[in-house]
Structure formats: structure tokens, C-alpha cells
């Protein structure tokens, strides 16, 4: 997911805030690139349906919970 709209310069900081404030964990995209890519994060979907639905409900309010920098 492109996190540019949130204004973070650091995808790791975004991931930490996402886990703490929204309750959904993401992986920094920079861990997958040699180039300095800091505007992408990844989600992992190998979970039970109930876990995915809970995450979806939390993500519904991402714009209210995540700070824009």
C-alpha cells in the first residue's frame, strides 16, 4: 500500500504507528528493496477469516487514527 498520503518519510515509523494506533501490523516496504523506497508497506493475509474481518474493521478508521505528517 502506498502511504504517501499520510506524509511519513519513514515507512518503519508508519508501521509502528499503525500497529500502536490502529491495531493492524504492516511490514515496511523498504525491507524488500535495495533502492530507498519508503512510501510502501505490505499486509500479510494468511490468517483466519475472523482475524481478517477484525483487521478490516480497524482499518475502516485509519484516517481518523493515523497522524498526518
C-alpha positions as CSV (number, residue, x, y, z in Angstrom):
1,X,0.0,0.0,0.0
2,X,1.3,3.5,-0.8
3,X,1.4,5.5,2.4
4,X,2.3,8.8,0.7
5,X,-0.9,10.5,1.6
6,X,-0.1,10.2,5.3
7,X,3.1,12.2,4.9
8,X,5.5,9.8,6.5
9,X,9.1,10.0,5.4
10,X,9.9,6.7,7.1
11,X,7.9,3.5,6.4
12,X,9.1,1.9,9.6
13,X,7.7,4.8,11.7
14,X,4.4,4.4,9.8
15,X,4.3,0.7,10.6
16,X,5.0,1.3,14.3
17,X,2.2,3.9,14.5
18,X,-0.2,1.7,12.5
19,X,0.3,-1.2,15.0
20,X,0.1,1.0,18.0
21,X,-2.8,3.3,16.9
22,X,-4.9,1.2,14.5
23,X,-4.1,-2.3,15.8
24,X,-3.1,-3.7,12.4
25,X,0.5,-4.7,11.7
26,X,2.2,-4.0,8.4
27,X,5.7,-4.6,7.1
28,X,7.9,-1.7,5.8
29,X,8.3,-1.9,2.1
30,X,11.9,-0.7,2.4
31,X,12.8,-4.1,3.7
32,X,12.1,-5.6,0.2
33,X,14.1,-3.1,-1.9
34,X,17.7,-2.2,-2.4
35,X,16.7,1.3,-3.5
36,X,15.5,3.8,-1.0
37,X,11.7,3.1,-1.1
38,X,10.0,4.5,2.0
39,X,6.4,5.0,0.8
40,X,5.2,1.4,0.7
41,X,4.0,-1.1,3.3
42,X,2.8,-4.7,2.9
43,X,0.0,-6.6,4.6
44,X,0.0,-10.3,5.2
45,X,-3.3,-12.1,4.7
46,X,-2.5,-15.7,5.8
47,X,-5.0,-15.5,8.7
48,X,-8.3,-16.9,9.7
49,X,-11.3,-15.1,8.3
50,X,-12.3,-13.8,11.8
51,X,-8.9,-12.2,12.1
52,X,-9.1,-10.6,8.7
53,X,-12.6,-9.2,9.4
54,X,-11.3,-7.7,12.7
55,X,-8.4,-6.1,10.8
56,X,-10.8,-4.8,8.2
57,X,-13.0,-3.2,10.9
58,X,-9.9,-1.5,12.4
59,X,-8.7,-0.2,9.0
60,X,-12.1,1.4,8.4
61,X,-11.0,4.2,10.8
62,X,-7.3,4.5,9.6
63,X,-7.7,8.1,8.5
64,X,-9.1,9.1,11.9
65,X,-6.4,7.3,14.0
66,X,-3.2,7.8,12.0
67,X,-1.5,11.2,12.2
68,X,-0.8,13.1,9.0
69,X,2.7,14.4,9.0
